[in-house]
Structure formats: C-alpha cells, structure tokens
Amino acid sequence: MHRPKGQMSETMLAGALLAVAGGYLDVYTYLARGHVFANAQTGNMVLFGVNLAQGNWGKAISYLVPILAFVLGIMLAAFVREHAPGGKLFHWRQITIAIEIAVLLVVGFIPAGELDILANTIVSFVCSVQVQSFRKIGGNQLATTMCTGNLRSATECFYTYFRTKDSRMKKKGLQYLCIILFFILGAVAGSILTSLFAVHAVLFSCIPLLAVFVLMFLRSQQQNDTTVR
C-alpha cells in the first residue's frame, strides 16, 4: 500500500496549525502584554526608533529586547538543526516545538505589568524558533508567524497565473492564502481568548503546537511501515 512520503512538518496541515499559533501569539502580546508585536519585528523596530527620537529610553528598551530575543531564537533553531542527534525517535523540528511549548507554559504564569517585557521577550524567542524551523510548507517557502511575505508571494503567483494560465501557480497562490487565512483565524481566537483569560490565554497556543508535534510522529511511523514493506 502506498503511503505519502515527505516530512509532516512541511505539509499544509502542519503549516495551518503553525499559522494559527503564529496569529494567536501576535494578538496575545499586543492585547495582554503592552502592545508589543512578538512575531514580525518590523513593527518593534519602528516603535524602537520612535521612542528613541522622543527620548523614551525605557519604552525604547521594551521594544529592543524582543528584537534581540528574536535573533537568539534564530540562532538556537539553527544550532538544534546542526547538532540534534540523528535517530528515529525525534526529528529536530520536534525538539524545537518542544522548546516552544515549554517556554510558552512559563509565559502563562508571568504576571502582567512590569514583567510584560519578560513575557514579550520569551514569546519573540518562541516565534523566531518557529520561523527558522518551519520555512517550507506544501513545497513553498513561506512563514507561519508573519504574513507580509506570504501576501507578496500569493499576489505574484496569481499574477503569473492570470498571465500564463499555469494551474501550478494558482495552486501555489492558494496555498499561501490558506496559510494567511489560518493566521487570521489564530488572531481571532487569540483576541477572544485573551479577553477571557488575560495573560493565561497564551496557554491555548500550545494546543496547535502540540498537534504538530504528535503529527510528526504519525508521519514517521508511516514512513517506517513503508520501508518495512
């Protein structure tokens, strides 16, 4: 019996779940942690510059720290990929997801207020680990923690499709739009749950991450069964 090959971490299902987590976390930090963006650091860089210009040094630092945490997360994910022990038990991406879940559980119990900068730093770290670890979904290069690049790619694909009628470009464009849709759905869920559970709402973001972690085991088992046969 033929079974699908490839890594579960690069399927559209995994991408959709990761995008939900990405949208959720961005809304969470904005609503519950002092209006700081955790995922795309462009906004934080702009606000960092604005506060520098206004002489708001403390506020400027609150935007700089998540940026530095984002850099650290990229480095950690690259390190895990390079040094994770080979074997059939865990894929290196499962290790990074486990790290994401563990630190998000900590964030859920950090009080709001003066410690928001710590919470935002940790969430920025998590998002950078994810964006570095999961860079290809459905055969396409895309991001699950931000949408600007995905929107650009989707638009380019549809332009090419309307010009050439290449159905592959339409399919590719729809995949990008699918990830954007699930990112928005994650933001909607994040808005609702944050209004209900405040700082503890971040704990719900672990659910789609845990789902991806488990799904990777299922695909690995399918591949092993195919090899045996």
Secondary structure, 3 states (H helix, E strand, C coil): CCCCCCCHHHCHHHHHHHHHHHHHHHHHHHHHCCCCCCCCHHHHHHHHHHHHHHCCHHHHHHHHHHHHHHHHHHHHHHHHHHHCCCCCCCCHHHHHHHHHHHHHHHHCCCCCCCCHHHHHHHHHHHHHHHHHHCCEECCEECCCCCCHHHHHHHHHHHHHHHHHCCHHHHHHHHHHHHHHHHHHHHHHHHHHHHHHHHHHHHHHHHHHHHHHHHHHHHHHHHHHHHHHC
